[in-house]
Amino acid sequence: MSLATPRAVRERVRADLWARADALDWVALSDAERSAWYERWSKDKEIGGVLSAFMDPRRVRVYIKDALFKPYRASRQQDDEGRVRAFIGDHGVIQRRHEKPAGRLYADGTVVVWGGARQWKSLILSAFLRGVSEGSAGRVAVMFAGSGSVAPETRSLADLLAAKLEVNPIWAG
């Protein structure tokens, strides 16, 4: 956003967008659905209309996508840490924190990664690669929100890959 945009306006628009995204279960939406929402919001008078007062209206959609939503996913992944512990139990003290994808190495040697179900490939591979680099036998990949958005045949393929790589896949709703 333009430097001329008041901080209060920027934060109000961001908070409004994030609340709307939460209500839509954003992480479960397809790329095409997200794209449609970016377009709608850029034309919405409460979002796009406000932002276009401080920048070229043609840049509003890109700004919403790249500037306002970039920190959204990271913010929600932090919220997911408590949910992850509910699925995997307590593995002791966290020794290392990872981002992209979110993950933890616990004191007992367990490597856990988590993210959206549509990112199953990177989650399973990250759990495997981090486990190998840490010398860990305990590898877990937790796929959140939108487990139903992954086709059954794709989920079967993901489970097969996870088994070959000795990663425990958890499909969480």
C-alpha positions in Angstrom: 0.0 0.0 0.0 1.1 3.5 -0.5 3.1 5.1 2.2 0.4 7.7 2.4 -2.1 5.2 3.6 -2.8 5.7 7.3 -1.8 2.8 9.5 -5.3 2.6 11.1 -6.9 2.3 7.6 -4.4 -0.4 6.6 -5.0 -2.4 9.8 -8.8 -2.0 9.6 -8.8 -3.3 6.0 -6.5 -6.2 6.9 -8.6 -7.2 9.9 -11.8 -7.1 7.8 -10.2 -9.3 5.1 -8.8 -11.8 7.5 -12.2 -12.1 9.3 -13.9 -12.7 5.9 -11.2 -15.2 5.0 -11.7 -17.1 8.3 -15.4 -17.2 7.6 -14.7 -18.8 4.2 -12.3 -21.4 5.6 -9.7 -19.8 3.4 -7.1 -22.6 3.6 -9.7 -25.1 2.2 -10.5 -23.0 -0.9 -9.0 -23.9 -4.3 -6.7 -21.4 -6.1 -9.6 -20.5 -8.5 -11.9 -19.8 -5.6 -9.3 -17.6 -3.9 -8.7 -15.7 -7.1 -12.5 -15.0 -7.4 -12.5 -13.7 -3.9 -9.5 -11.4 -4.5 -11.4 -10.0 -7.5 -14.6 -9.5 -5.5 -12.8 -7.8 -2.7 -11.0 -5.5 -5.0 -14.3 -4.3 -6.3 -16.0 -4.2 -2.9 -16.5 -0.6 -1.7 -15.4 -1.4 1.9 -12.2 -2.9 0.8 -11.2 -2.0 -2.8 -12.9 1.3 -2.6 -11.0 2.2 0.6 -7.7 1.0 -0.8 -8.1 2.8 -4.2 -8.2 6.1 -2.4 -4.6 5.5 -1.6 -3.3 3.7 -4.7 -4.0 3.1 -8.3 -7.2 1.1 -8.5 -5.6 -1.3 -10.9 -3.1 -2.3 -8.2 -5.7 -3.1 -5.5 -6.2 -6.8 -6.3 -2.5 -7.5 -6.4 -2.0 -5.6 -3.1 -4.8 -7.6 -1.4 -3.2 -10.9 -2.6 0.5 -10.1 -2.1 0.6 -7.7 0.8 -2.4 -8.3 2.9 -2.6 -12.1 2.6 1.1 -13.0 2.7 1.2 -12.9 6.5 -2.3 -14.5 6.8 -1.1 -18.1 6.3 1.8 -17.8 8.7 -0.5 -16.3 11.3 -2.9 -19.2 10.9 -0.1 -21.8 11.1 0.8 -20.5 14.5 -2.8 -21.1 15.6 -2.5 -24.6 14.2 0.3 -25.6 16.6 -2.2 -26.3 19.4 -4.3 -28.4 17.1 -1.3 -30.4 16.0 -0.5 -31.3 19.6 -4.1 -32.5 20.0 -3.4 -35.0 17.2 0.1 -36.1 18.0 0.2 -35.9 21.8 3.1 -34.5 23.8 6.6 -35.2 22.5 8.4 -33.0 25.0 10.3 -29.8 24.6 10.5 -28.2 21.2 14.1 -28.2 20.0 13.7 -26.5 16.7 11.0 -24.6 14.9 10.6 -24.6 11.1 8.6 -22.5 8.7 7.5 -23.3 5.2 6.1 -25.6 5.9 5.5 -25.1 9.6 7.1 -27.8 11.7 8.8 -28.7 14.9 11.6 -31.0 16.1 10.8 -32.3 19.5 13.2 -33.5 22.3 12.2 -37.1 21.7 13.4 -36.8 18.1 10.0 -36.6 16.5 9.7 -34.4 13.4 6.3 -32.9 12.8 5.2 -30.7 9.9 1.8 -29.4 9.1 -0.2 -27.3 6.6 -3.1 -27.4 4.3 -4.2 -30.7 2.8 -3.5 -29.5 -0.7 0.2 -29.2 0.1 0.4 -32.9 0.9 3.5 -33.5 -1.3 5.6 -30.8 0.3 4.5 -31.8 3.8 5.3 -35.5 3.4 8.6 -34.7 1.7 9.5 -32.1 4.3 8.8 -34.6 7.2 11.0 -37.2 5.5 13.9 -34.8 4.6 13.9 -33.1 8.0 13.7 -36.5 9.7 16.7 -37.8 7.7 18.8 -34.7 8.4 18.0 -34.9 12.2 18.5 -38.7 12.3 14.9 -39.1 13.4 12.8 -42.2 12.9 9.6 -40.4 14.1 8.2 -38.4 11.2 4.6 -37.0 11.1 2.8 -34.9 8.5 -0.4 -33.4 9.5 -2.7 -32.2 6.7 -5.3 -29.7 7.9 -8.5 -28.1 6.8 -9.8 -29.2 3.5 -8.8 -32.9 3.9 -12.1 -33.5 2.0 -10.8 -31.2 -0.8 -8.2 -33.8 -1.7 -9.7 -36.4 -4.1 -9.8 -39.9 -2.6 -7.4 -41.3 -5.2 -4.9 -38.5 -4.5 -5.2 -39.1 -0.8 -4.5 -42.8 -1.4 -1.4 -41.9 -3.4 -0.3 -39.5 -0.6 -0.7 -42.3 1.9 1.3 -44.7 -0.2 4.1 -42.2 -0.6 4.1 -41.5 3.1 4.3 -45.2 3.9 7.3 -45.6 1.5 9.1 -42.7 3.2 8.1 -43.9 6.7 6.1 -40.8 7.4 2.9 -41.0 9.5 0.2 -39.0 7.6 -2.6 -37.5 9.7 -5.6 -36.1 7.7 -7.2 -33.7 10.1 -10.5 -31.9 9.5 
